[in-house]
């Protein structure tokens, strides 16, 4: 599901005029999407992570490492977490997904400027996590809003490589893709 969601997000970015790189491997780590768009003398740079679950079973983030050590809870434990546990887990997630030195170095080699950090989600079991992600400086997008925008908004580019998948999603959703 995540790879299909990434393809939809990439189509959304391409139609807005962004050049994208998807699925960058850095050892055991990965960057879902990097996107750059040039406006005259300005460059907009976006690092986007995508998580898309149809039936979420737990939190988006793992139980913080220190809490796992002291309690023996597994990383994906669905047991209720305090706000403090969520904040620590989100900080660890953000550090892993966006702030690893190799990821920062790669982004700066591609374009030595400021990059936005963004997260695309589908369904979440604990929406309070999204507010804490926003507090951590992460821009949140909902996959359903991206699909609606693809269905209804005229963009710079009418279609790119993910157009067939988007049309299939729109067909299944009851939308009629615009021509």
C-alpha positions in Angstrom: 0.0 0.0 0.0 2.8 2.4 0.9 4.5 2.1 -2.5 1.2 2.8 -4.3 0.6 5.8 -2.0 4.1 7.1 -2.8 3.3 6.8 -6.5 0.1 8.9 -6.1 2.0 11.5 -4.1 4.7 11.6 -6.8 2.0 12.1 -9.4 0.6 15.0 -7.3 4.0 16.6 -7.0 4.8 16.1 -10.7 1.6 17.7 -11.8 2.5 20.7 -9.7 5.8 21.0 -11.6 8.1 19.3 -9.1 11.0 17.2 -10.2 11.0 14.1 -7.9 13.2 11.3 -6.8 11.4 8.4 -5.1 12.7 5.5 -3.0 16.3 6.6 -2.4 18.2 3.9 -0.5 20.9 4.9 2.0 22.1 1.6 3.5 19.2 0.3 5.6 17.4 3.7 5.5 15.3 5.2 2.8 13.9 8.5 1.7 10.4 8.2 0.3 10.3 11.3 -1.9 12.5 14.4 -2.6 10.9 17.1 -4.7 12.3 20.3 -6.2 10.5 23.0 -8.1 12.2 26.1 -9.6 10.5 29.5 -9.7 12.6 32.0 -11.6 15.3 32.5 -8.9 13.7 30.5 -6.1 13.8 26.8 -5.5 11.3 25.0 -3.4 12.7 21.8 -1.8 10.5 19.2 -0.1 11.4 15.9 1.7 8.2 13.9 2.0 7.6 10.6 3.9 4.5 8.6 3.2 2.7 6.2 5.5 -0.6 4.7 4.2 -2.5 2.1 6.2 -6.0 1.0 5.4 -6.5 -0.5 8.8 -4.0 1.1 11.3 -3.3 -1.2 14.2 -1.1 1.1 16.4 0.7 4.4 16.5 2.6 5.9 13.6 5.7 6.0 15.7 7.5 3.4 17.7 7.6 3.2 21.5 10.7 5.3 22.5 13.9 3.3 22.8 14.5 4.1 26.4 11.0 3.1 27.4 11.4 -0.2 25.4 14.6 -0.9 27.4 13.0 -0.2 30.8 9.6 -1.8 30.2 10.2 -4.5 27.6 7.4 -3.1 25.4 7.9 -3.9 21.7 8.4 -1.0 19.3 4.9 -1.3 17.7 3.1 -1.8 21.0 -0.6 -0.6 20.7 -0.7 0.1 24.5 -1.8 3.7 25.3 1.1 6.2 25.4 1.4 9.4 27.4 1.9 12.7 25.6 5.5 12.7 26.8 6.0 9.2 25.3 4.5 10.3 22.0 6.7 13.4 21.9 9.8 11.4 22.5 8.7 8.8 19.9 8.0 11.5 17.3 11.4 13.1 18.0 13.1 9.8 17.4 11.0 9.2 14.2 11.8 12.7 12.8 15.5 12.2 13.6 15.4 8.8 11.8 13.3 9.9 8.8 14.7 13.4 8.2 17.7 14.2 10.3 20.2 11.4 9.8 23.5 12.9 8.7 23.5 10.9 5.4 20.1 12.2 4.5 21.0 15.7 5.3 24.2 15.5 3.3 22.3 14.0 0.3 19.7 16.8 0.4 22.4 19.5 0.6 24.3 17.9 -2.4 21.1 18.0 -4.4 20.3 21.6 -3.4 22.1 23.5 -0.6 19.0 25.3 0.7 16.2 24.9 3.1 14.0 21.8 2.8 10.5 21.3 4.2 9.7 18.1 6.1 6.4 16.6 5.3 4.3 13.5 6.1 1.5 12.1 4.0 -0.9 9.9 6.0 -4.0 7.9 5.1 -5.9 6.6 8.1 -4.4 7.0 11.6 -5.5 5.3 14.8 -4.3 8.1 17.1 -4.8 11.5 15.5 -3.2 13.2 18.5 0.1 12.1 16.9 -0.6 14.4 14.0 -0.8 17.5 16.2 2.5 16.5 17.8 4.1 16.1 14.3 2.9 19.6 13.4 4.4 20.9 16.7 7.7 19.3 15.6 7.6 21.3 12.4 6.3 18.5 10.1 3.7 19.5 7.5 0.9 16.9 7.4 -1.0 16.0 4.2 -3.9 13.5 4.0 -3.8 11.1 1.1 -7.6 11.6 0.5 -7.0 15.3 0.1 -4.2 14.7 -2.4 -6.5 12.4 -4.4 -9.3 15.0 -4.3 -6.9 17.6 -5.5 -5.8 15.3 -8.4 -9.4 14.8 -9.3 -10.6 18.4 -9.1 -7.7 20.9 -9.5 -6.1 22.0 -12.8 -2.4 21.8 -12.4 0.7 22.8 -14.4 1.0 19.3 -15.9 -2.1 17.3 -16.8 -0.6 13.9 -16.1 2.7 12.2 -15.5 3.9 8.6 -15.0 1.4 7.8 -12.2 -1.6 8.9 -14.2 -3.0 5.4 -14.7 -2.9 4.6 -11.0 -4.6 7.9 -10.2 -7.3 7.3 -12.7 -7.9 3.8 -11.3 -8.1 5.2 -7.7 -10.5 7.9 -8.9 -12.6 5.4 -10.8 -12.8 3.2 -7.7 -13.7 6.3 -5.5 -16.5 7.2 -7.8 -14.8 10.3 -9.2 -14.6 10.9 -12.9 -11.1 12.0 -13.9 -11.1 15.3 -15.8 -9.7 15.2 -19.3 
